[in-house]
């Protein structure tokens, strides 16, 4: 399959990034997620690949957060984004109304790490306790 026919490659090209392998694998197998995760009982959204460009453009996130690609959130005001300013992009949350990176809250070093710890910890809401990687 050529990269032009690969939907993940098309989205990566649009943002000028290469998604981490665990996220690429998630997109190919699970695709998306939208559910309360027990026992933390926090709502977790991982958007489908075909929604990413529209979601990111609607909020002009690349203007406010250069290097960010929003991939989900908490179903409300907090957006889950990769921080591609770093070579190995971690996941952070960004408030939908935030003006810049200063309000980003680290969540996990990778999607795999987030999905593994999320049932116990839910969302991190401040920098007092750095996320587990």
N, C-alpha and C positions, 0 to 999 in steps of 0.2 A: 504494500500500500504506500503510495507516495505521501509526502507530508501535506500536500494540498488536500488530499482526501482524508487526512487524520484530523478529526475535530479538536482533539487536545492540542495538536501542533498549531492549528489555526488560531485558537484562543491565546496560546503562548506567544505566537507571532504578533497578535494584536497588541499585547501588553509588553512585548520585547523581553520576555522572561522564559525560563525553563522551570516548570513546576517540579518540586521535589518528587522523587520516585514513589514514596508512599502515598502522596496525594494523587499522582497519576494512576496508581494501582486502585485507589479508592474510587476514582471516577470511572474506571473500567469495570469494576466489580459491583460496588454498591450504588454508585451514581450520585445519590443525594441522601440527605437525612433530615428529618423534621419531627422531633419527638421530645417528650419529657424523659430524662434519663434518671432512673432510680439507682441507688437510694438518694443521690444528691437532689433529685427532683428539680433540676434546672432544665430549662428548655434549650435544646441545641439544634441549630440549623446549619447544614452544609448544603449550599445551593447546587443545583444541577449545572453541568458544564454549559448548557445552552442558555442559561440565565446570567452568566458571569459578566459578559460585556455590557448588557443592558443595565444591570445593577450598578456596576462601577461607573458607567457614564451618567446615570440618573443623578447620582450624588456628587458628580465632579470630584471623585475621591482622589484621582491622580493630581489634580490641581492643589488640593489641600494637603495631601499626603503623597508627595512624589515617591515612587517606589512601592506603593501599596497596591495589593490586589485583594479586594474583598471577596471572600469565598463563603460567607455565612454570617452567623451571629446568634443572638439570644431570642430572636423573633420579635424584638422590640427595638430599643435604641442602640444597643451595643452591636457593633459589626466585628466579625472575625476576619482578620486580614493577614496575609503574608507581608512581611517587611523585607522587600527585595533590596533594600539599601545595604543589606548584609549578604555575604557570600553564601552562607547557609541560612536561608530566610526563616526566622522564627514566626510563630503565630502570636498576634497581639489583638486586643480589642480596642476599638476606636468608637467613641460616642458619635452618633450620627450628626450631631451639631458641633463637634469639635472643629477648631480652626486649623490645627496643625498637630505634628507628632508629639508635642509636649504632654498630651493627655493619654498617649498609648499605654496600655497595661499589658505586660507580658503574660502570655497564657501557657505556652509550651514551645519546646525546641522543634517539634515536628507534629504533624497530624497524628501519627501513630502514638506519640507520647500523650497528646491531648485526649485521644479516644480511650487510652488505657487508664488515665487518671481521672477523667471527667466523672465517672459514676460516683467516685468517692469525694471529690473536691468541688465539683461544679465549676462555676466561673470564679476566677480571681478578680477581686474588685479593687485592689490597691497594690502598691508596690511593697507593702510591709513584709510580705512573704513571697519571695521569688518562686515562680512556678517550678515544679519538678520537671526534669527533662526526660 
